[in-house]
């Protein structure tokens, strides 16, 4: 299955109050494996960049003033994402900005049915834990040392790795059972108990062989040691 992992950078928190999308980064995955195909674009928001937002992503008004308007290159983005499911971290935020831009140019907004929110997935897998992208990268040992500021494509690439881990890692569906031993109030399982269980193997069950030395073996060992001059094992 083809999926698109994406992230956006914006001028603020709410498109309904005039905030705009200024950057988008998309990573293509097929079968939860990155294909190497990406899409990245900056947009001129036609407005100022608040200092608080610039501190997050480092995109200034002067830098963005030279970039194309969203309307000018929207078709490139729509062609790249196609009809694939779209995966984002706190996806409602990114969908809100993307669809706001599409509505502004009288294009069909993307159906929310295509939305996959990795925050919701992480909340189910790790209830009570920190769910930021940084926190999940730390949990799964994903290197983010090159992430000085937020960047749409960089964050999408990190999220692609997190998304794989949230779905079981590179060997999806392979979970190793952990034997935690007897629970409170339960007695430990004995060899007889195990022998009584239906066999999951074609090999018959055999009782464990005794591993301690017999009296005869101990006597022969002492006799052998006695024949060694100044044997350190004699004491």
C-alpha positions in Angstrom: 0.0 0.0 0.0 1.2 3.5 -0.9 1.2 6.0 1.9 2.4 9.6 2.1 4.0 10.8 5.4 3.9 14.6 5.5 4.5 17.6 7.7 3.9 21.3 7.3 5.3 24.6 8.7 3.1 27.6 9.1 2.9 31.2 10.3 0.9 30.2 13.4 -1.6 27.9 14.9 -4.9 28.6 13.2 -5.7 29.1 9.5 -9.1 30.5 10.5 -7.4 33.6 11.9 -5.3 34.2 8.8 -2.3 31.9 9.4 -0.8 30.3 6.3 1.2 27.2 5.3 4.7 28.1 4.3 6.4 24.7 3.8 5.4 21.1 3.2 7.5 18.0 3.0 6.2 14.6 1.9 7.8 11.1 2.0 6.5 8.2 -0.1 6.2 4.8 1.5 5.1 1.6 -0.1 4.4 -1.3 2.2 5.8 0.8 5.1 9.2 1.1 3.3 10.5 4.4 2.1 10.9 4.5 -1.7 13.2 7.5 -1.8 10.6 9.6 -3.5 9.9 12.9 -1.7 8.2 16.2 -2.4 9.2 19.5 -0.8 8.1 23.1 -1.3 8.2 26.5 0.3 5.3 29.0 -0.2 5.0 32.7 -0.1 2.3 33.3 2.6 1.7 36.9 1.4 1.9 38.1 5.0 4.4 38.7 7.7 6.1 35.9 9.7 5.5 36.3 13.5 8.7 36.1 15.5 7.4 33.1 17.6 6.8 31.1 14.5 10.1 32.0 12.9 11.9 30.9 16.1 10.4 27.4 15.6 11.3 26.8 11.9 13.7 29.6 11.0 11.7 30.7 7.9 11.8 34.5 7.6 9.4 36.8 5.6 12.4 37.9 3.4 13.2 34.2 2.6 9.6 33.3 1.8 9.0 36.4 -0.3 11.0 34.9 -3.2 9.0 31.6 -3.1 6.0 30.8 -5.3 2.4 31.1 -4.1 0.6 27.9 -3.2 -1.8 28.4 -6.1 1.1 28.4 -8.6 2.4 24.9 -7.7 -0.5 23.2 -6.0 -0.9 20.8 -8.9 2.6 19.4 -8.2 1.7 18.6 -4.7 -1.7 17.0 -5.6 -0.1 14.9 -8.3 2.5 13.6 -5.8 0.1 12.7 -3.0 -2.4 11.2 -5.5 -5.1 9.2 -3.6 -2.8 7.7 -1.0 -3.6 7.8 2.7 -1.8 10.8 4.4 0.1 10.3 7.6 1.0 13.2 9.9 1.8 13.8 13.6 -1.1 15.6 15.1 -2.6 15.2 11.7 -5.7 17.4 12.3 -3.3 20.4 12.4 -1.6 19.7 9.1 -4.8 18.7 7.4 -6.4 21.9 8.6 -3.7 24.1 7.0 -3.5 22.0 3.8 -7.2 22.0 3.2 -7.4 25.7 4.0 -4.9 26.5 1.2 -6.9 24.2 -1.2 -10.2 25.9 -0.4 -8.6 29.4 -0.9 -7.8 28.5 -4.5 -11.2 26.8 -5.0 -9.8 23.2 -5.1 -11.4 20.2 -3.4 -10.2 19.7 0.1 -8.7 16.3 1.0 -11.1 13.9 2.7 -10.4 13.4 6.4 -11.0 9.7 5.7 -7.5 9.6 4.3 -6.0 11.0 7.5 -3.8 8.8 9.7 -2.7 10.5 12.9 0.5 9.1 14.5 -0.3 10.9 17.8 -3.5 8.8 18.1 -1.5 5.6 17.3 1.2 6.5 19.8 -1.4 7.3 22.5 -2.8 3.7 22.2 0.7 2.1 22.2 2.2 4.2 25.0 -0.6 5.5 27.2 0.6 8.2 29.6 4.0 8.7 27.8 5.2 11.8 26.0 4.0 11.8 22.4 6.0 14.5 20.7 8.0 13.6 17.7 11.2 14.2 19.7 10.0 11.9 22.5 9.1 9.1 20.1 12.4 9.4 18.3 14.1 9.0 21.7 11.9 6.0 22.6 12.7 4.2 19.3 16.4 5.2 19.1 15.9 7.3 15.9 18.8 9.7 15.4 17.6 13.3 15.3 20.9 15.0 16.1 20.7 16.9 12.8 17.3 18.5 13.7 18.3 21.9 14.9 15.0 23.6 14.0 11.7 22.2 12.7 11.7 21.5 8.9 8.8 20.0 7.0 10.8 17.4 5.0 13.2 16.6 7.8 10.3 16.0 10.2 8.4 13.9 7.6 11.5 11.7 7.2 11.8 11.3 11.0 8.1 10.6 11.3 8.3 7.9 8.6 10.7 6.0 10.8 8.5 6.5 13.9 5.5 5.4 11.9 7.2 2.1 11.0 8.1 1.6 14.7 4.6 2.4 15.9 3.4 -0.4 13.5 5.7 -3.1 14.8 9.1 -2.1 13.4 10.8 -3.4 10.3 9.5 -6.9 11.0 5.8 -5.9 11.3 3.7 -8.4 13.1 6.7 -10.2 14.7 6.2 -9.9 18.4 8.3 -11.8 20.8 6.3 -13.2 23.8 7.8 -12.4 27.2 7.6 -15.1 29.9 7.1 -13.2 33.1 6.9 -16.3 35.3 4.1 -17.3 37.6 1.8 -14.5 38.7 0.8 -13.8 42.3 -1.1 -16.7 43.7 0.0 -19.2 41.1 2.5 -22.0 41.6 5.4 -22.4 39.3 5.0 -24.9 36.4 6.7 -28.3 37.0 8.2 -30.7 34.4 5.1 -32.9 35.0 2.8 -30.0 34.1 4.8 -29.3 30.9 4.7 -33.0 30.0 0.9 -33.1 30.4 0.5 -30.2 27.9 -0.4 -31.0 24.2 2.9 -31.1 22.3 3.5 -28.3 19.8 6.3 -30.2 18.3 6.7 -33.6 16.6 9.5 -34.4 19.0 8.4 -36.3 22.1 8.9 -34.8 25.6 11.8 -36.1 27.6 12.4 -35.5 31.2 15.6 -33.5 31.9 18.7 -35.6 32.5 20.3 -35.3 36.0 23.3 -33.0 35.8 24.9 -33.7 39.2 27.8 -36.2 39.7 27.0 -39.7 41.0 28.9 -41.1 44.1 30.9 -43.3 41.7 31.9 -40.3 39.6 33.0 -38.3 42.6 35.1 -41.2 43.9 36.8 -41.6 40.5 37.5 -37.8 40.4 39.2 -37.9 43.8 41.3 -40.8 42.7 42.3 -38.9 39.6 43.2 -35.7 41.6 45.3 -37.7 44.0 47.5 -38.8 41.2 48.5 -35.2 40.4 51.5 -33.7 42.2 50.5 -30.7 44.3 47.1 -30.5 42.6 45.3 -27.2 43.5 42.0 -29.1 43.4 43.0 -31.4 46.3 41.9 -29.0 49.1 
